């Protein structure tokens, strides 16, 4: 049964199209429009599929980020607990161990703030002298244009 259906499909495809093939500028423009429509239709389907994948990937990225954050906090607390225990055994006093831990945490916090500010400073600087020169040139041109525009308004 399947072979007879397949034979009919092959026989239907082998038949030449009925009538003369369309010719002329109008038929070519119609074919061009159909091709463009198929192309953009395929592009839209591809875009929809990519957006669907991106939505799924974003949610998985958020889950992975949350898991990494929870794991990092847990590891940090465990290491601080172990360091506190070692300091308490070494110094012989829990209070002194907590004071040393608090000092270390404040030192790391200040270091992180200084590093963050330095990175923000680096981001605000131009990469090369040519970039700096271009920024200054653009700023000077804008200032001159603003001055000229102000004089033009005052004359009117």
C-alpha positions in Angstrom: 0.0 0.0 0.0 2.8 2.4 0.8 4.6 1.7 -2.4 1.5 2.6 -4.5 1.1 5.9 -2.7 4.8 6.7 -3.2 4.5 5.8 -6.9 1.6 8.1 -7.3 3.5 11.0 -5.7 6.5 10.4 -8.0 4.3 10.1 -11.0 2.5 13.4 -10.0 5.8 15.2 -9.7 7.2 14.0 -13.0 4.4 15.7 -15.0 5.3 19.0 -16.6 3.3 22.0 -15.6 0.2 22.8 -17.6 0.3 25.7 -20.0 3.2 27.8 -21.3 5.6 29.2 -18.7 4.9 32.9 -17.9 7.4 35.3 -19.4 8.0 39.0 -19.3 8.9 41.6 -16.8 5.7 41.3 -14.7 6.2 37.5 -14.2 9.8 38.1 -13.1 8.7 40.8 -10.7 6.0 38.5 -9.3 8.7 35.7 -8.8 11.0 38.2 -7.2 8.3 39.3 -4.8 7.4 35.7 -3.9 11.1 35.0 -3.3 11.5 38.0 -1.1 8.3 37.1 0.8 9.6 33.5 1.3 13.0 34.8 2.4 11.6 37.2 5.0 9.1 34.6 6.1 12.0 32.2 6.8 13.9 34.9 8.5 10.9 35.7 10.8 10.6 32.0 11.7 14.3 31.8 12.4 14.1 35.0 14.6 11.1 33.5 16.5 13.0 30.3 17.1 16.1 32.2 18.3 14.1 34.3 20.6 12.5 31.2 22.1 15.9 29.7 22.7 17.2 33.0 24.2 14.2 33.2 26.6 15.0 29.6 27.8 18.7 30.4 28.0 18.1 33.5 30.1 16.1 31.7 32.7 18.7 29.0 32.9 21.4 31.6 33.2 19.5 33.2 36.1 19.2 29.9 37.9 22.9 29.1 37.4 23.8 32.6 38.7 21.6 32.1 41.8 23.2 28.7 42.4 26.7 30.1 42.0 25.9 33.0 44.4 24.4 30.7 47.1 27.4 28.4 46.8 29.8 31.2 47.0 28.2 32.7 50.1 28.1 29.2 51.7 31.8 28.7 50.9 32.7 32.1 52.3 30.9 31.5 55.5 32.5 28.1 55.9 36.0 29.5 55.3 35.3 32.3 57.8 34.1 29.8 60.4 37.2 27.7 59.9 39.5 30.7 60.1 37.7 31.8 63.2 38.2 28.4 64.8 41.9 28.4 63.8 42.3 31.9 65.2 40.5 31.0 68.4 42.8 28.0 69.0 45.9 30.0 68.1 45.1 33.1 70.1 43.3 31.2 72.9 40.3 33.6 73.0 37.1 33.6 70.9 36.6 37.4 71.4 40.1 38.2 70.2 39.5 35.8 67.2 36.3 37.7 66.3 38.1 41.0 66.5 40.8 39.8 64.2 38.1 38.5 61.8 36.2 41.7 61.8 39.4 43.6 61.1 40.2 41.3 58.2 36.7 41.7 56.8 36.9 45.5 57.0 40.3 45.5 55.3 38.9 43.3 52.4 35.9 45.6 52.1 38.0 48.7 51.9 40.3 47.0 49.3 37.2 46.0 47.2 35.9 49.5 47.3 39.2 51.0 46.3 39.5 48.5 43.5 36.0 49.2 42.3 36.6 52.9 42.2 39.9 52.4 40.3 38.1 50.2 37.7 35.4 52.9 37.3 38.2 55.5 36.8 39.8 53.3 34.2 36.5 53.0 32.4 36.1 56.7 32.2 39.6 57.3 30.7 40.2 57.3 26.9 42.2 54.3 25.7 44.8 56.3 23.7 46.1 59.8 23.2 44.3 59.9 19.8 40.9 59.1 21.5 41.7 61.9 24.1 42.5 64.3 21.2 39.3 63.4 19.4 37.2 63.9 22.5 38.8 67.3 23.1 38.4 68.3 19.5 34.7 67.3 19.5 34.1 69.2 22.7 35.7 72.3 21.3 33.7 72.1 18.1 30.4 71.7 20.0 31.3 74.7 22.2 32.1 76.8 19.2 28.8 75.8 17.5 26.9 76.7 20.7 28.6 80.1 20.9 27.8 80.8 17.2 24.2 79.6 17.6 23.9 81.9 20.6 25.1 84.9 18.6 22.8 84.0 15.7 19.8 84.0 18.1 20.9 87.3 19.6 21.0 89.0 16.2 17.5 87.9 15.2 
